[in-house]
């Protein structure tokens, strides 16, 4: 696969909110499986997970650290969301 940025947002609070908006656009009305990823900022990752849990119907939600390979390209302080939606059963 290939990774590429969707857009650039200028501050961390705006970036977190934009991630949530993008997630909502893609999984609106579905149950969601979520992984919050971070590079050395577990408290911020926990906060983002709590925001996700309050806004979405989560089947599962995890927090993981970025791998050393990914971290080598991004550095500390990075937050990310991986998710997919599934129809409610």
N, C-alpha and C positions, 0 to 999 in steps of 0.2 A: 504494500500500500504506500500511499504518499500522504504526507502531512503538509498542510498549508494554513496560514492564518486566515480567518474569516474577515476580521477587521481589526483596527487598532483603536483602543479606548484609552483616554489619557490619565485616569486615576484608578487606584484599586477599588474604591467603592463603586465607581461607575462600571468598571470591568465586571465586578461580581454581579451587579444588577443586570448587565447586558447578558451574562451567561445564563441567568435565570430567565430572562426574556426569550432567549434563543431556545432554551429547554422547553418553555411553555409553548412556543410556536410549533415545536416538533412533536410534543407528546400530549397536547391538550386533550383532556377527556379520557386519557388512558392511564392504566397503572404503569408505574415506572420503576426500573431497576437502576440504581445510581451508585457510582463510585466517585468519591471526592478524593482527589490526589493532591499532595502537597510536597514541597521541598523545604523541610526544616521549619515549618510553622504549624504544628499540630493544633494549637488553640484556634487559629483562623480557620483551619479545616473543619474543626468541630462546629464552629459558628456557622460556616457555610452549610454543613450537613443539617444543622437545626433549621436553617432557613428553608432548605429543600424539603425537609420533612413537614414543615408547616404549610407549604404551598402546593405540594403534590401528593398524590395517592401512591406512596412508595411500597412496593412489594419487598424490597430489600435496599439497604443503604450502607455502604462501607466507606471507611477512610483508609487510604493506603499512601505510602510514600512513593514519590517518583523513583524510578530505578536510577542507579548511578549513571547509566548511559544517557538517559534523558536529562538528568540533572547536570551532566557535563555540558550540555548544550543550552541550558536555561539558567542555571545558578540557583542560589537559595532564594526563598521567598515566593516561589511560584505556587499558584492554586489552579486546579483544573477540575472539570467535571466530565465524566464519561457516563452516558446513560442510553437507555433504549426503552421504548414504550411497548406495552402489550395490551391487547384487548382484555377487558374485564370478563371474568368467567362467571 
